[in-house]
Amino acid sequence: MKEMIEHVARMLVDDPEKVVVQEKKREDLTVFELRVDKQDLGRVIGKNGRTAHAIRSLLGILSARAGERALLEIVE
């Protein structure tokens, strides 16, 4: 799941080397923190949050198939 988030984010941004995804485990939930360059933040969020919603939907599908719960946080 972490690799999928990194791959999608790197395809969207101008500076793919600054894409960082950290995985944090909480009780029954995995939180993925996505960090990108400040200038690329709008590309990852998208107009009205559509791109971020699409990434979160993909993450939800993958985590459900794995029998887990996951959450994506886009950190500034």
Helices and strands as residue ranges (DSSP letters): H 2-12, G 16-18, E 20-26, E 29-35, G 38-40, H 41-45, G 47-49, H 50-65, E 70-75
